[in-house]
């Protein structure tokens, strides 16, 4: 329970935790960020880790001179690409057996089914678009592996989507994170970055279910 409470607090107050980490451990923050992004995108059982909000806060910290912008973007881009490659490899290795798995504390069957339906409808574009959608971001590369997408095609979408996601959100934090209004309402912005994309995904899933034949 203590670990769960810490994770929730870290997600909701990621700005304060990162600033404290930089103050106490300096450049080791880059290693921590690499691990978080790699795990969030690379392990299908870890979709709850911070993604968009973390990248935005990193950009804001770069804007304040606490971190290097080029190093942060380059390192997190590599983490996002390698994470997706790992997730894809796991899905490709496991293959059709995934469809027999049931809901458990370590596997969100509903999120997997939503990601698979999204992938079947939009194909490779899913790998790019899902970067900006919590939960789908973690499941999309796994689904691509299960669906046996070719490694070359997947890598193209992976590198492109990872670059757009990391650079786009980090630069947004870099340019807007130092704005007084943003700093004053950063906790609400973090909540919005967590909830709004998630609600859009849920709304899309409900809409698709409503259109499903009886």
Kinemage of the C-alpha trace (Angstrom):
@kinemage 1
@onewidth
@group {chain A} dominant
@subgroup {mainchain}
@vectorlist {calphas} color= white
{ca unk a 1} P 0.000 0.000 0.000
{ca unk a 2} L 2.863 2.380 0.765
{ca unk a 3} L 4.304 1.805 -2.710
{ca unk a 4} L 0.926 2.485 -4.338
{ca unk a 5} L 0.522 5.671 -2.302
{ca unk a 6} L 4.002 6.815 -3.318
{ca unk a 7} L 3.326 6.127 -7.005
{ca unk a 8} L 0.074 8.097 -6.893
{ca unk a 9} L 1.790 10.990 -5.125
{ca unk a 10} L 4.688 10.878 -7.620
{ca unk a 11} L 2.326 10.966 -10.606
{ca unk a 12} L 0.263 13.853 -9.238
{ca unk a 13} L 3.244 15.864 -7.951
{ca unk a 14} L 5.897 14.836 -10.447
{ca unk a 15} L 7.246 18.407 -10.654
{ca unk a 16} L 8.097 18.562 -6.942
{ca unk a 17} L 9.598 15.066 -6.882
{ca unk a 18} L 11.813 15.736 -9.910
{ca unk a 19} L 13.060 19.052 -8.537
{ca unk a 20} L 13.924 17.364 -5.248
{ca unk a 21} L 15.709 14.561 -7.120
{ca unk a 22} L 17.760 17.039 -9.166
{ca unk a 23} L 18.705 18.921 -6.004
{ca unk a 24} L 19.831 15.768 -4.221
{ca unk a 25} L 21.277 13.662 -7.046
{ca unk a 26} L 22.029 16.001 -9.942
{ca unk a 27} L 22.648 14.328 -13.300
{ca unk a 28} L 21.304 10.995 -12.044
{ca unk a 29} L 17.887 12.429 -12.878
{ca unk a 30} L 18.527 11.535 -16.538
{ca unk a 31} L 18.932 7.867 -15.619
{ca unk a 32} L 15.714 7.969 -13.575
{ca unk a 33} L 13.778 9.573 -16.436
{ca unk a 34} L 15.157 7.060 -18.953
{ca unk a 35} L 13.984 4.162 -16.779
{ca unk a 36} L 10.493 5.639 -16.236
{ca unk a 37} L 9.849 6.295 -19.940
{ca unk a 38} L 11.366 2.969 -20.985
{ca unk a 39} L 9.227 1.013 -18.508
{ca unk a 40} L 6.045 3.003 -19.253
{ca unk a 41} L 6.368 2.299 -22.990
{ca unk a 42} L 8.151 -1.053 -22.792
{ca unk a 43} L 6.197 -3.150 -20.300
{ca unk a 44} L 2.551 -3.847 -20.985
{ca unk a 45} L 1.846 -4.160 -17.248
{ca unk a 46} L 3.049 -0.606 -16.472
{ca unk a 47} L 0.670 1.752 -18.343
{ca unk a 48} L -0.045 3.830 -15.223
{ca unk a 49} L 3.393 5.466 -14.992
{ca unk a 50} L 3.530 9.203 -15.879
{ca unk a 51} L 4.172 10.002 -19.526
{ca unk a 52} L 2.869 13.291 -20.930
{ca unk a 53} L 2.928 15.097 -17.593
{ca unk a 54} L 6.463 13.875 -16.920
{ca unk a 55} L 7.712 15.132 -20.297
{ca unk a 56} L 6.021 18.505 -19.793
{ca unk a 57} L 7.635 18.935 -16.369
{ca unk a 58} L 11.030 17.943 -17.798
{ca unk a 59} L 10.640 20.672 -20.429
{ca unk a 60} L 9.708 23.197 -17.749
{ca unk a 61} L 12.796 22.251 -15.735
{ca unk a 62} L 14.938 22.672 -18.842
{ca unk a 63} L 13.429 26.132 -19.287
{ca unk a 64} L 14.496 27.000 -15.738
{ca unk a 65} L 18.049 25.865 -16.441
{ca unk a 66} L 17.875 22.839 -14.142
{ca unk a 67} L 18.368 20.331 -16.975
{ca unk a 68} L 19.824 20.250 -20.500
{ca unk a 69} L 17.127 20.450 -23.208
{ca unk a 70} L 19.068 18.627 -25.991
{ca unk a 71} L 20.209 15.878 -23.625
{ca unk a 72} L 16.723 15.418 -22.158
{ca unk a 73} L 15.040 15.192 -25.571
{ca unk a 74} L 17.679 12.860 -27.016
{ca unk a 75} L 17.741 10.540 -24.020
{ca unk a 76} L 13.966 10.341 -23.602
{ca unk a 77} L 13.484 9.821 -27.331
{ca unk a 78} L 15.875 6.856 -27.117
{ca unk a 79} L 14.001 5.525 -24.072
{ca unk a 80} L 10.637 5.831 -25.861
{ca unk a 81} L 11.908 4.092 -29.011
{ca unk a 82} L 13.685 1.291 -27.139
{ca unk a 83} L 10.682 0.831 -24.853
{ca unk a 84} L 8.372 0.366 -27.823
{ca unk a 85} L 10.842 -2.041 -29.432
{ca unk a 86} L 10.874 -4.123 -26.262
{ca unk a 87} L 7.077 -4.123 -26.042
{ca unk a 88} L 6.786 -5.073 -29.724
{ca unk a 89} L 9.258 -7.946 -29.287
{ca unk a 90} L 7.301 -9.295 -26.304
{ca unk a 91} L 4.031 -9.152 -28.243
{ca unk a 92} L 5.572 -10.789 -31.313
{ca unk a 93} L 7.045 -13.581 -29.204
{ca unk a 94} L 3.820 -14.274 -27.292
{ca unk a 95} L 1.574 -13.894 -30.323
{ca unk a 96} L -1.959 -15.337 -30.425
{ca unk a 97} L -1.742 -16.687 -26.873
{ca unk a 98} L -2.538 -13.152 -25.648
{ca unk a 99} L -6.148 -13.464 -26.833
{ca unk a 100} L -6.655 -16.250 -24.282
{ca unk a 101} L -5.480 -14.160 -21.334
{ca unk a 102} L -8.039 -12.978 -18.799
{ca unk a 103} L -8.245 -9.776 -16.790
{ca unk a 104} L -5.832 -9.746 -13.839
{ca unk a 105} L -3.987 -7.290 -11.624
{ca unk a 106} L -1.020 -7.495 -14.011
{ca unk a 107} L -2.871 -7.414 -17.331
{ca unk a 108} L -5.606 -4.951 -18.299
{ca unk a 109} L -7.655 -6.984 -20.767
{ca unk a 110} L -10.038 -4.116 -21.520
{ca unk a 111} L -7.211 -1.736 -22.388
{ca unk a 112} L -5.640 -4.398 -24.599
{ca unk a 113} L -8.926 -4.970 -26.459
{ca unk a 114} L -9.341 -1.209 -27.018
{ca unk a 115} L -5.797 -0.902 -28.326
{ca unk a 116} L -6.283 -3.911 -30.609
{ca unk a 117} L -9.534 -2.489 -32.026
{ca unk a 118} L -7.844 0.866 -32.597
{ca unk a 119} L -4.928 -0.886 -34.321
{ca unk a 120} L -7.198 -2.960 -36.558
{ca unk a 121} L -8.981 0.214 -37.677
{ca unk a 122} L -6.023 2.548 -38.213
{ca unk a 123} L -3.064 0.205 -38.733
{ca unk a 124} L 0.439 1.639 -38.467
{ca unk a 125} L -0.885 5.138 -37.760
{ca unk a 126} L -1.852 3.753 -34.350
{ca unk a 127} L 1.813 3.541 -33.325
{ca unk a 128} L 2.216 7.293 -33.886
{ca unk a 129} L -1.181 8.484 -32.611
{ca unk a 130} L -1.134 6.244 -29.528
{ca unk a 131} L 1.989 8.028 -28.264
{ca unk a 132} L -0.304 10.838 -27.136
{ca unk a 133} L -2.888 8.547 -25.484
{ca unk a 134} L -2.322 7.096 -21.993
{ca unk a 135} L -2.743 3.301 -21.781
{ca unk a 136} L -3.000 2.985 -25.587
{ca unk a 137} L 0.594 4.247 -25.690
{ca unk a 138} L 1.700 1.196 -23.701
{ca unk a 139} L -0.492 -1.365 -25.465
{ca unk a 140} L -0.099 -0.231 -29.106
{ca unk a 141} L 3.430 -1.613 -29.683
{ca unk a 142} L 2.479 -4.819 -27.879
{ca unk a 143} L -0.550 -5.186 -30.154
{ca unk a 144} L 1.616 -4.500 -33.227
{ca unk a 145} L 3.875 -7.358 -32.165
{ca unk a 146} L 0.911 -9.677 -31.604
{ca unk a 147} L -0.401 -8.707 -35.064
{ca unk a 148} L 3.016 -9.563 -36.568
{ca unk a 149} L 3.657 -6.120 -38.111
{ca unk a 150} L 7.024 -6.206 -39.888
{ca unk a 151} L 9.965 -4.965 -37.802
{ca unk a 152} L 11.009 -2.398 -40.409
{ca unk a 153} L 7.558 -0.849 -40.711
{ca unk a 154} L 7.092 -0.813 -36.962
{ca unk a 155} L 10.476 0.834 -36.398
{ca unk a 156} L 9.634 3.619 -38.852
{ca unk a 157} L 6.426 4.447 -36.982
{ca unk a 158} L 8.145 3.946 -33.629
{ca unk a 159} L 10.980 6.394 -34.316
{ca unk a 160} L 8.629 8.955 -35.894
{ca unk a 161} L 5.987 8.762 -33.175
{ca unk a 162} L 8.554 8.744 -30.386
{ca unk a 163} L 10.242 11.838 -31.770
{ca unk a 164} L 6.988 13.755 -32.190
{ca unk a 165} L 5.791 12.799 -28.711
{ca unk a 166} L 8.972 13.486 -26.751
{ca unk a 167} L 10.072 16.624 -28.611
{ca unk a 168} L 6.553 18.038 -28.832
{ca unk a 169} L 5.627 17.677 -25.156
{ca unk a 170} L 9.078 18.563 -23.786
{ca unk a 171} L 9.250 21.693 -25.943
{ca unk a 172} L 5.729 22.658 -24.835
{ca unk a 173} L 6.952 22.487 -21.237
{ca unk a 174} L 10.135 24.377 -22.152
{ca unk a 175} L 8.279 27.318 -23.713
{ca unk a 176} L 5.226 27.447 -21.456
{ca unk a 177} L 6.388 25.893 -18.189
{ca unk a 178} L 7.957 29.152 -16.963
{ca unk a 179} L 4.799 31.192 -17.586
{ca unk a 180} L 3.538 32.383 -14.163
{ca unk a 181} L -0.026 31.211 -14.810
{ca unk a 182} L 1.201 27.750 -15.821
{ca unk a 183} L 3.419 27.502 -12.732
{ca unk a 184} L 0.526 28.544 -10.500
{ca unk a 185} L -1.791 25.921 -12.000
{ca unk a 186} L 0.702 23.162 -12.802
{ca unk a 187} L -1.068 20.653 -10.567
{ca unk a 188} L -4.319 21.196 -12.477
{ca unk a 189} L -2.473 20.951 -15.803
{ca unk a 190} L -0.984 17.610 -14.724
{ca unk a 191} L -4.455 16.366 -13.799
{ca unk a 192} L -5.765 17.500 -17.196
{ca unk a 193} L -2.916 15.770 -19.056
{ca unk a 194} L -3.785 12.553 -17.237
{ca unk a 195} L -7.578 12.688 -17.367
{ca unk a 196} L -8.493 14.359 -20.672
{ca unk a 197} L -6.752 11.892 -23.036
{ca unk a 198} L -8.003 9.004 -20.914
{ca unk a 199} L -11.593 10.265 -21.088
{ca unk a 200} L -11.295 10.667 -24.866
{ca unk a 201} L -10.154 7.051 -25.177
{ca unk a 202} L -13.021 5.860 -22.973
{ca unk a 203} L -15.519 7.949 -24.959
{ca unk a 204} L -14.206 6.484 -28.210
{ca unk a 205} L -14.472 2.957 -26.825
{ca unk a 206} L -18.055 3.533 -25.660
{ca unk a 207} L -18.951 5.047 -29.011
{ca unk a 208} L -17.500 2.060 -30.856
{ca unk a 209} L -19.359 -0.312 -28.554
{ca unk a 210} L -22.597 1.552 -29.241
{ca unk a 211} L -22.113 1.034 -32.951
{ca unk a 212} L -21.357 -2.659 -32.583
{ca unk a 213} L -24.012 -4.952 -34.034
{ca unk a 214} L -26.324 -6.585 -31.547
